[in-house]
Amino acid sequence: MTQLQIRITHPNEDPQVINASYGVYMIGADAANKIVLSDGSVVANHAVLTLMRDESYVEDLMDEGVFVAGERVANRQQVYHGMPIQVGNYTIVFGTEEELGGNNVPVKAAPAISFTQTAEKFKPQGSQRELSASQVVKQQIHAELVQRLDLKRLSMSKLKDDELQARIRKTLDEIVGEIKARLPRGIDPKVLTKDVFDEAVGLGPLEDLLDDESVTEIMVNGPGQIYVERAGKLVLTDRNFIDDDSVNSVIERIVSPIGRRIDESQPYVDARLPDGSRVNAIIHPLSLIGPCITIRKFSKEPFTVQDLINFGTMSKQTAEFMHAAVLLKKNILVSGGTGTGKTTLLNVLSNFLPQDERIVTIEDAAELRLIQSHIIRLESRPANIEGRGAVTIRDLVRNALRMRPDRIVVGECRGSEALDMLQAMNTGHEGSLTTIHANAPRDALARLETMVLMAGMDLPIRAIREQVGSAIHLICQISRYSDGTRKVSRITEIVGMEAERITLQDLFEFKQTGLADDGAVQGSLQPTGAVPTFIEEMKIRGIKLDRTIFETPAFDNQKQWGR
């Protein structure tokens, strides 16, 4: 490992050189400090310098003042190799021997550097992340804002949100007004104020991305890297956070209002935004690159079945069939991989449910947005800091059975609740809907069997398969294709048991005919020729459905189907 050095200069004293390693260095006149400065301009415990591999900081412990590159430190500030730190009459710099010019070269007190030069002159070394001039300014303004307002105390006070925001905005305007004349070129004071305000009370650089309707997913990979998904493709943005603390603050603002927590004892969490967008966050020590946030955005207006038809996710004929199946109270399993649009499709199918039925939705993080009037929404709850009080999806499924539901909609089936859900479907709660992670209908059934075994009941495989075969009627498989589009790739009916195996028949299957010049997937969701076994039941129940939608297209019409 390259040896670090701390060099200390004084106008009337010989330079000092300290061979250093990563760690914390107390600075002051007291002999107990690691760096002792004793000419009378420094108090007993004046400052602390924290050297880390990725980021280093200096903190002002007293009101005597610490200056970095000519600017006074407000509480704590990030510093880089070679950046002059002024403590009293002493100037401190740190870095490798090569960076500081070798042992035989005396280090002179560095002149004060203007506000506009700070980011240009001092670049991070090694694995440290480079901050732009704008970021340095934002960091200093944010630190000054925290010092003047004591944001944490204000946030916990009884101030209303609009009153708190007004006070923060007023203080920000004052701070930016004071430094307006010294701002680096190209930095707009209004944009600067908005960015710092968003970071202080909102979601920082994520605010504009959340407002951008073309963005469907946001991925924060530590403070210095933010990716988004647009039209199914991942794109690196030019936005980033100042440091890990900024990302952690945003995570805290997301999880606190819904009663979730994240800390070193529970370093990951699932949550949601007020609009229903799904959030996952993971922090140190599990994440080695810094705090990470993944946001699966929901559209401001929920997608309708017509939207899915327009997107090419499903055809008009299959939409009519799924509508009829929901009205007929068939139990439907939406299956797909991560990010394929299972929840969106489940939401659309749920909106087919009749208005005069009592619907209970059960989710880990409430995302579904149904249009019916008689809906009870239930959300699971993690354990508290003492490890108590957890309420699982399985607990909610059991409780829902006592609430006289006509339909149960489970946001995602992923554990032991599968057994209770299957039993509910087999004991009078028909017409239930749920999603499951799987890449094909047959895989979905295998995963369902595994989850039933997770319930701890010593059931034979045949008994489990008989329950699955009688409880689930349809599997709607949705897939994500090479061009980023999501499409229903297969609609499969479970027709019963044959020996030890569940029998399936595909009713519709997506046939890909090729790729367009721009890479777009070409093809259509076509009937296989098989007719569902419950087609006569639809007729008896008075549900009208054109049988011709199950007929395979004639040879001459193949081009029309593939268009």
C-alpha positions as MATLAB code, in Angstrom:
seq = 'MTQLQIRITHPNEDPQVINASYGVYMIGADAANKIVLSDGSVVANHAVLTLMRDESYVEDLMDEGVFVAGERVANRQQVYHGMPIQVGNYTIVFGTEEELGGNNVPVKAAPAISFTQTAEKFKPQGSQRELSASQVVKQQIHAELVQRLDLKRLSMSKLKDDELQARIRKTLDEIVGEIKARLPRGIDPKVLTKDVFDEAVGLGPLEDLLDDESVTEIMVNGPGQIYVERAGKLVLTDRNFIDDDSVNSVIERIVSPIGRRIDESQPYVDARLPDGSRVNAIIHPLSLIGPCITIRKFSKEPFTVQDLINFGTMSKQTAEFMHAAVLLKKNILVSGGTGTGKTTLLNVLSNFLPQDERIVTIEDAAELRLIQSHIIRLESRPANIEGRGAVTIRDLVRNALRMRPDRIVVGECRGSEALDMLQAMNTGHEGSLTTIHANAPRDALARLETMVLMAGMDLPIRAIREQVGSAIHLICQISRYSDGTRKVSRITEIVGMEAERITLQDLFEFKQTGLADDGAVQGSLQPTGAVPTFIEEMKIRGIKLDRTIFETPAFDNQKQWGR';
ca = [
       0.000    0.000    0.000;
       1.300    3.486   -0.860;
       2.486    5.342    2.258;
       0.488    8.447    3.109;
       2.108   11.527    4.612;
       0.710   14.453    6.572;
       2.822   17.607    6.205;
       2.457   20.569    8.529;
       3.927   24.019    7.883;
       4.078   27.206    9.949;
       5.541   30.614    8.975;
       7.994   30.546   11.909;
       8.570   26.793   12.434;
      10.270   23.966   10.571;
       7.951   21.752    8.499;
       6.734   18.540   10.138;
       6.213   15.273    8.255;
       4.077   12.495    9.726;
       3.933    9.076    8.089;
       0.218    8.293    8.165;
      -2.275    5.523    7.457;
      -6.041    5.568    7.089;
      -7.698    6.562   10.340;
      -8.801    9.448   12.571;
      -6.365   12.231   13.551;
      -7.328   14.601   16.356;
      -5.775   18.054   15.907;
      -5.160   20.556   18.684;
      -2.796   22.017   21.293;
      -3.430   19.213   23.805;
      -0.538   16.713   23.968;
      -3.032   13.805   23.741;
      -3.854   14.681   20.121;
      -2.239   12.773   17.254;
      -1.352   16.100   15.597;
      -0.155   18.621   18.186;
      -0.081   22.301   17.159;
       0.974   24.637   19.955;
       1.722   28.231   18.967;
      -1.277   29.769   20.745;
      -3.487   30.082   17.641;
      -4.874   26.570   18.168;
      -7.112   25.453   21.071;
      -6.835   22.165   22.970;
      -9.130   20.137   20.711;
      -9.480   22.177   17.546;
     -10.324   19.819   14.651;
     -10.375   16.215   13.491;
      -9.040   14.857   10.184;
     -10.486   11.514    9.001;
      -8.482    9.773    6.271;
     -10.271    7.006    4.372;
      -9.505    5.116    1.191;
     -12.538    6.475   -0.660;
     -13.306    9.778    1.035;
     -11.600   11.971    3.636;
     -13.081   14.702    5.826;
     -12.060   17.514    8.155;
     -14.330   18.677   10.986;
     -14.240   21.940   12.931;
     -14.714   21.072   16.625;
     -14.642   24.668   17.913;
     -15.689   28.140   16.828;
     -12.041   29.124   16.331;
     -12.295   28.281   12.633;
     -10.860   25.751   10.156;
     -10.341   26.779    6.533;
     -10.087   24.547    3.458;
      -8.655   26.138    0.320;
      -9.390   29.579    1.796;
     -13.027   28.834    2.682;
     -14.262   28.350    6.246;
     -15.468   24.824    7.063;
     -19.100   24.620    8.112;
     -19.156   21.660   10.505;
     -17.609   18.987    8.223;
     -16.165   19.068    4.696;
     -14.698   16.541    2.284;
     -11.013   17.070    1.448;
      -8.669   15.615   -1.147;
      -4.978   14.807   -1.450;
      -2.944   18.017   -1.648;
      -5.749   20.317   -0.490;
      -4.497   22.903    2.099;
      -6.243   22.796    5.495;
      -5.669   25.912    7.629;
      -5.816   25.403   11.430;
      -4.764   28.558   13.237;
      -1.394   29.605   11.797;
      -0.671   26.076   10.561;
      -1.266   24.617    7.090;
      -1.846   20.871    6.810;
      -1.776   18.824    3.604;
      -1.922   15.055    3.138;
      -1.124   12.709    0.278;
       1.583   10.350   -0.943;
       5.255   11.356   -0.972;
       5.143   11.699   -4.761;
       2.054   13.909   -4.621;
       3.638   16.182   -2.002;
       6.945   16.553   -3.850;
       9.317   14.253   -1.930;
      10.949   14.483    1.514;
      13.664   16.938    0.482;
      11.273   19.563   -0.866;
      10.072   21.972    1.845;
       6.351   22.536    1.922;
       5.348   26.172    2.166;
       2.069   27.508    3.462;
      -0.338   27.488    0.540;
      -2.015   30.769   -0.387;
      -5.757   31.058    0.025;
      -7.650   29.881   -3.042;
     -10.784   31.573   -4.223;
     -14.159   29.881   -4.062;
     -14.249   29.440   -7.845;
     -10.933   27.558   -7.944;
     -11.596   24.917   -5.321;
     -13.068   22.180   -7.528;
     -10.723   22.908  -10.457;
      -7.490   22.613   -8.515;
      -8.062   19.642   -6.247;
      -8.891   16.409   -8.009;
      -9.482   13.176   -6.060;
      -6.718   10.582   -6.058;
      -6.961    6.823   -6.437;
     -10.495    5.570   -5.827;
     -11.844    8.892   -4.598;
     -14.732   10.270   -6.615;
     -14.182   13.548   -8.397;
     -16.563   16.332   -7.479;
     -17.438   18.990  -10.032;
     -17.429   22.689   -9.179;
     -21.221   22.558   -8.884;
     -21.074   19.626   -6.471;
     -18.483   21.309   -4.261;
     -20.675   24.410   -4.064;
     -23.771   22.316   -3.273;
     -21.888   20.458   -0.566;
     -20.791   23.688    1.117;
     -24.249   25.282    0.857;
     -25.924   22.161    2.244;
     -23.509   22.078    5.187;
     -24.198   25.766    5.888;
     -27.954   25.135    5.674;
     -27.729   22.270    8.173;
     -25.690   24.445   10.545;
     -28.022   27.441   10.385;
     -31.305   25.558   10.669;
     -30.444   22.323   12.484;
     -32.511   20.404    9.911;
     -32.784   17.174   11.891;
     -34.328   18.975   14.876;
     -36.674   20.958   12.655;
     -37.811   17.828   10.791;
     -38.737   16.170   14.092;
     -40.549   19.264   15.382;
     -44.250   19.925   15.062;
     -43.790   22.275   12.119;
     -46.108   21.577    9.216;
     -44.460   20.456    5.997;
     -45.241   23.674    4.123;
     -43.944   25.793    7.028;
     -40.732   23.769    7.240;
     -40.187   24.003    3.492;
     -40.812   27.750    3.509;
     -38.205   28.246    6.250;
     -35.659   26.106    4.396;
     -36.269   27.915    1.105;
     -35.887   31.328    2.770;
     -32.583   30.321    4.398;
     -31.316   28.863    1.123;
     -32.117   32.098   -0.703;
     -30.123   33.999    1.933;
     -27.084   31.692    1.635;
     -27.064   31.717   -2.171;
     -27.513   35.488   -2.137;
     -24.416   35.873    0.056;
     -22.163   33.866   -2.295;
     -23.836   34.754   -5.597;
     -20.992   37.041   -6.686;
     -18.390   34.293   -6.094;
     -20.175   31.414   -7.815;
     -18.163   29.589  -10.533;
     -19.157   30.419  -14.082;
     -21.967   28.367  -15.541;
     -23.762   27.773  -12.227;
     -27.291   29.191  -12.226;
     -28.257   30.409   -8.704;
     -31.897   29.356   -9.238;
     -30.932   25.838  -10.336;
     -28.443   25.653   -7.459;
     -31.135   26.624   -4.930;
     -33.580   24.064   -6.348;
     -30.990   21.245   -6.278;
     -29.971   21.911   -2.679;
     -33.632   22.286   -1.635;
     -34.486   18.934   -3.259;
     -31.606   17.293   -1.437;
     -32.556   18.882    1.898;
     -36.272   17.992    1.951;
     -36.934   15.835   -1.113;
     -35.201   13.079   -3.021;
     -32.340   15.193   -4.368;
     -31.280   14.396   -7.955;
     -34.056   11.802   -8.179;
     -36.819   14.428   -8.133;
     -36.546   15.341  -11.824;
     -36.127   11.677  -12.822;
     -39.338   10.786  -10.980;
     -41.150   13.564  -12.856;
     -39.778   12.343  -16.217;
     -42.516   10.145  -17.706;
     -40.054    8.479  -20.096;
     -38.164    6.986  -17.136;
     -39.583    3.653  -15.944;
     -36.882    2.643  -13.464;
     -34.176    4.450  -11.472;
     -31.028    2.726  -10.188;
     -28.682    4.520   -7.753;
     -25.352    2.664   -7.557;
     -23.691    4.568   -4.737;
     -23.537    8.388   -4.683;
     -21.650    8.801   -7.968;
     -23.709    6.757  -10.433;
     -27.398    6.898  -11.362;
     -28.843    4.788  -14.193;
     -32.375    4.972  -15.573;
     -34.419    2.745  -17.825;
     -35.977    4.382  -20.867;
     -37.909    2.377  -23.473;
     -36.566   -0.810  -21.916;
     -32.897    0.251  -22.188;
     -30.500    1.244  -19.385;
     -28.961    4.718  -19.688;
     -26.316    6.357  -17.455;
     -27.407    9.856  -16.367;
     -25.226   12.873  -15.572;
     -26.790   13.151  -12.119;
     -25.313   12.047   -8.810;
     -25.376   12.630   -5.070;
     -22.751   14.540   -3.088;
     -21.816   11.644   -0.798;
     -23.080    8.536    1.000;
     -24.791   10.637    3.673;
     -26.941   12.333    1.018;
     -28.131    8.969   -0.322;
     -28.792    7.677    3.199;
     -30.882   10.775    3.951;
     -33.042   10.161    0.884;
     -33.547    6.512    1.870;
     -34.582    7.618    5.351;
     -37.145   10.050    3.899;
     -38.649    7.244    1.826;
     -38.912    4.559    4.510;
     -39.792    6.589    7.618;
     -43.346    7.677    6.615;
     -44.434    4.042    6.073;
     -42.972    2.745    9.330;
     -39.967    0.946    7.820;
     -36.380    1.270    9.032;
     -32.888    0.767    7.647;
     -29.663    0.655    9.647;
     -26.647   -1.588   10.187;
     -28.774   -4.222   11.933;
     -31.326   -4.152    9.066;
     -29.284   -2.932    6.075;
     -31.888   -3.477    3.349;
     -35.538   -2.576    3.002;
     -38.505   -2.709    0.611;
     -40.698    0.372    0.575;
     -42.886    2.488   -1.701;
     -43.342    6.099   -2.707;
     -46.679    7.902   -2.235;
     -47.600    7.188   -5.888;
     -47.104    3.439   -5.364;
     -43.673    3.203   -7.020;
     -41.695    0.287   -5.602;
     -38.422    1.030   -3.773;
     -35.598   -1.230   -2.642;
     -32.609    0.123   -0.725;
     -29.459   -1.556    0.573;
     -26.622    0.083    2.512;
     -23.255   -0.601    4.136;
     -22.022   -3.149    5.230;
     -23.848   -5.258    2.629;
     -23.268   -2.836   -0.237;
     -19.557   -2.253   -0.812;
     -20.019    0.647   -3.263;
     -22.185    2.791   -1.008;
     -25.962    3.038   -0.518;
     -27.977    1.698   -3.466;
     -31.587    2.536   -4.364;
     -33.765    0.858   -6.995;
     -37.084    2.506   -7.840;
     -39.620    0.771  -10.082;
     -41.771    3.708  -11.174;
     -45.507    3.572  -11.603;
     -47.190    5.827  -14.103;
     -49.125    8.763  -12.670;
     -52.237    7.354  -14.331;
     -52.642    3.555  -13.981;
     -52.389    1.673  -17.265;
     -55.664    0.403  -18.708;
     -56.207   -2.684  -20.827;
     -56.350   -0.423  -23.893;
     -52.897    0.896  -23.014;
     -51.514   -2.663  -22.955;
     -53.127   -3.357  -26.318;
     -51.598   -0.164  -27.742;
     -48.171   -1.102  -26.333;
     -48.417   -4.515  -27.979;
     -48.319   -6.257  -24.596;
     -51.452   -8.235  -25.464;
     -53.958   -8.419  -28.308;
     -57.564   -7.290  -28.209;
     -58.735  -10.911  -28.480;
     -56.657  -12.096  -25.517;
     -57.804   -9.085  -23.474;
     -61.429  -10.072  -24.119;
     -60.667  -13.658  -23.107;
     -58.922  -12.623  -19.860;
     -61.830  -10.280  -19.050;
     -64.255  -13.174  -19.494;
     -62.070  -15.477  -17.347;
     -62.003  -12.940  -14.515;
     -65.802  -12.532  -14.647;
     -66.115  -16.348  -14.582;
     -64.115  -16.347  -11.314;
     -61.195  -18.338  -12.629;
     -58.093  -18.268  -10.414;
     -55.310  -16.646  -12.414;
     -51.556  -16.734  -11.846;
     -49.492  -14.002  -13.554;
     -45.996  -15.397  -14.090;
     -42.835  -13.654  -15.284;
     -39.244  -12.734  -14.565;
     -37.970   -9.643  -12.766;
     -39.033   -6.384  -14.427;
     -41.367   -8.003  -16.950;
     -44.453   -6.067  -15.815;
     -46.248   -8.651  -13.656;
     -47.658   -6.086  -11.224;
     -48.835   -3.825  -14.059;
     -50.626   -6.744  -15.720;
     -52.100   -7.849  -12.370;
     -53.414   -4.323  -11.829;
     -55.105   -4.343  -15.259;
     -56.660   -7.782  -14.649;
     -57.818   -6.656  -11.184;
     -59.697   -3.783  -12.769;
     -61.839   -6.371  -14.592;
     -63.318   -7.353  -11.196;
     -67.003   -6.377  -10.820;
     -67.907   -3.236   -8.905;
     -70.405   -5.068   -6.660;
     -67.827   -7.452   -5.132;
     -65.783   -7.112   -1.937;
     -62.065   -7.195   -2.834;
     -59.151   -7.671   -0.419;
     -55.654   -6.861   -1.703;
     -52.579   -8.158    0.141;
     -49.100   -6.790   -0.620;
     -45.622   -6.374    0.837;
     -45.626   -2.733   -0.271;
     -49.002   -1.395   -1.440;
     -48.693   -0.829   -5.205;
     -51.977   -1.939   -6.764;
     -54.387    0.821   -7.750;
     -57.818   -0.620   -8.355;
     -60.760    1.408   -9.592;
     -63.497   -0.416   -7.665;
     -65.175    1.198   -4.661;
     -65.323   -1.763   -2.231;
     -61.616   -2.510   -1.637;
     -59.736   -3.395    1.559;
     -55.983   -2.883    1.171;
     -53.683   -4.824    3.495;
     -49.909   -4.376    3.741;
     -47.390   -6.593    5.544;
     -45.165   -5.188    8.290;
     -41.531   -6.017    9.115;
     -40.276   -6.644   12.629;
     -39.432   -3.633   14.807;
     -35.985   -2.877   16.206;
     -36.508   -5.494   18.949;
     -37.308   -8.120   16.327;
     -41.003   -8.221   17.204;
     -44.297   -7.254   15.625;
     -43.735   -8.678   12.124;
     -46.903   -9.374   10.118;
     -46.271  -11.566    7.068;
     -48.196  -12.051    3.836;
     -49.235  -15.459    5.184;
     -50.714  -13.829    8.289;
     -52.684  -11.417    6.110;
     -53.968  -14.183    3.805;
     -55.265  -16.079    6.837;
     -56.881  -12.935    8.230;
     -58.416  -12.041    4.855;
     -60.390  -15.294    4.881;
     -62.265  -13.966    7.939;
     -63.166  -10.708    6.204;
     -65.822  -12.185    3.897;
     -63.957  -11.421    0.644;
     -65.456  -12.128   -2.770;
     -61.969  -11.885   -4.275;
     -58.453  -11.984   -2.862;
     -55.642  -10.322   -4.805;
     -52.125  -11.114   -3.558;
     -49.470   -8.753   -4.934;
     -46.833  -11.473   -5.110;
     -46.705  -15.051   -3.883;
     -43.154  -15.776   -2.726;
     -43.246  -17.953    0.383;
     -45.258  -20.141    2.716;
     -48.424  -18.118    2.055;
     -48.788  -20.236   -1.120;
     -50.364  -23.066    0.927;
     -52.998  -20.809    2.529;
     -53.719  -19.186   -0.827;
     -54.265  -22.557   -2.552;
     -56.526  -23.721    0.276;
     -58.550  -20.497   -0.005;
     -58.941  -20.999   -3.758;
     -60.100  -24.562   -3.147;
     -62.604  -23.658   -0.410;
     -64.913  -21.141   -2.003;
     -62.727  -18.109   -2.724;
     -62.701  -18.414   -6.502;
     -61.563  -15.650   -8.788;
     -58.368  -14.887   -6.869;
     -55.351  -13.317   -8.588;
     -51.640  -13.289   -7.767;
     -48.180  -13.085   -9.355;
     -45.144  -15.354   -9.166;
     -41.530  -15.177  -10.354;
     -40.996  -17.805  -13.077;
     -39.824  -17.954  -16.690;
     -42.478  -20.362  -18.008;
     -45.867  -21.766  -16.927;
     -44.365  -25.169  -16.049;
     -41.663  -23.422  -13.971;
     -44.373  -21.430  -12.179;
     -46.061  -24.644  -11.040;
     -42.753  -26.113   -9.837;
     -42.022  -22.945   -7.861;
     -45.513  -22.993   -6.380;
     -44.901  -26.555   -5.157;
     -41.622  -25.457   -3.551;
     -43.309  -22.551   -1.759;
     -46.017  -24.845   -0.385;
     -43.266  -27.039    1.091;
     -41.838  -23.901    2.754;
     -44.967  -23.806    4.927;
     -43.501  -26.673    6.954;
     -46.375  -29.080    6.349;
     -45.250  -32.638    5.623;
     -47.405  -33.074    2.526;
     -46.694  -35.602   -0.250;
     -45.880  -34.095   -3.654;
     -48.946  -35.689   -5.243;
     -51.249  -34.012   -2.691;
     -49.612  -30.651   -3.372;
     -49.954  -31.100   -7.136;
     -53.610  -32.048   -6.803;
     -54.218  -28.863   -4.819;
     -52.358  -26.771   -7.406;
     -54.133  -28.494  -10.290;
     -57.579  -27.828   -8.859;
     -56.877  -24.325   -7.497;
     -55.158  -22.595  -10.442;
     -57.073  -22.331  -13.702;
     -54.967  -20.026  -15.890;
     -51.335  -18.948  -16.057;
     -50.651  -15.701  -17.898;
     -46.927  -15.627  -18.752;
     -45.373  -12.226  -19.451;
     -41.848  -11.791  -20.819;
     -39.393   -9.035  -21.618;
     -37.926   -9.184  -25.122;
     -34.612   -8.056  -26.621;
     -35.954   -4.630  -27.628;
     -37.047   -3.912  -24.042;
     -40.769   -4.420  -24.698;
     -42.950   -6.477  -22.378;
     -45.416   -8.866  -23.954;
     -47.760  -11.612  -22.835;
     -45.870  -14.596  -24.255;
     -48.291  -17.370  -23.339;
     -51.711  -17.968  -21.801;
     -51.934  -21.508  -20.475;
     -54.825  -23.463  -18.972;
     -54.375  -26.098  -16.273;
     -56.654  -28.947  -17.304;
     -56.055  -31.440  -14.481;
     -53.760  -34.295  -13.451;
     -52.418  -37.156  -15.537;
     -50.672  -39.744  -13.369;
     -48.210  -37.693  -11.253;
     -48.066  -34.706  -13.621;
     -50.192  -31.579  -13.941;
     -51.540  -31.297  -17.483;
     -51.308  -27.957  -19.306;
     -52.594  -26.689  -22.625;
     -51.492  -23.435  -24.260;
     -54.385  -21.291  -25.482;
     -52.343  -18.387  -26.867;
     -48.644  -18.124  -27.652;
     -46.484  -15.244  -28.890;
     -44.919  -16.053  -32.250;
     -41.884  -13.919  -33.091;
     -41.437  -13.455  -36.827;
     -38.193  -11.453  -36.778;
     -36.592   -8.131  -35.923;
     -37.145   -4.755  -37.575;
     -34.211   -2.640  -38.746;
     -34.344   -0.680  -35.488;
     -34.192   -3.885  -33.431;
     -37.909   -3.955  -32.588;
     -39.343   -7.420  -32.039;
     -41.937   -8.389  -34.666;
     -44.646  -10.929  -34.039;
     -48.035  -11.440  -32.438;
     -49.884  -13.337  -29.740;
     -51.696  -16.085  -31.675;
     -54.223  -18.736  -30.676;
     -52.912  -22.320  -30.665;
     -56.248  -23.808  -31.732;
     -56.979  -25.243  -28.268;
     -60.279  -24.221  -26.688;
     -60.509  -23.730  -22.889;
     -62.361  -26.482  -21.056;
     -64.624  -23.912  -19.401;
     -65.961  -22.413  -22.648;
     -69.409  -23.981  -22.112;
     -69.456  -22.668  -18.541;
     -69.139  -19.138  -19.973;
     -72.227  -19.747  -22.137;
     -74.215  -21.039  -19.160;
     -73.220  -18.007  -17.061;
     -74.231  -15.627  -19.844;
     -70.697  -14.384  -20.529;
     -70.398  -13.687  -24.231;
     -67.143  -14.522  -25.986;
     -66.540  -15.005  -29.695;
     -65.228  -18.566  -30.143;
     -63.388  -17.610  -33.306;
     -60.634  -15.981  -31.219;
     -59.338  -19.514  -30.491;
     -59.041  -20.433  -34.172;
     -55.552  -20.437  -35.622;
     -55.046  -17.829  -38.371;
     -55.309  -19.047  -41.936;
     -52.066  -19.405  -43.885;
     -52.899  -16.402  -46.097;
     -53.325  -14.238  -43.038;
     -49.945  -15.016  -41.484;
     -48.525  -11.686  -42.594;
     -51.457   -9.867  -41.078;
     -50.863  -11.609  -37.726;
     -47.174  -10.796  -37.781;
     -47.659   -7.135  -38.611;
];
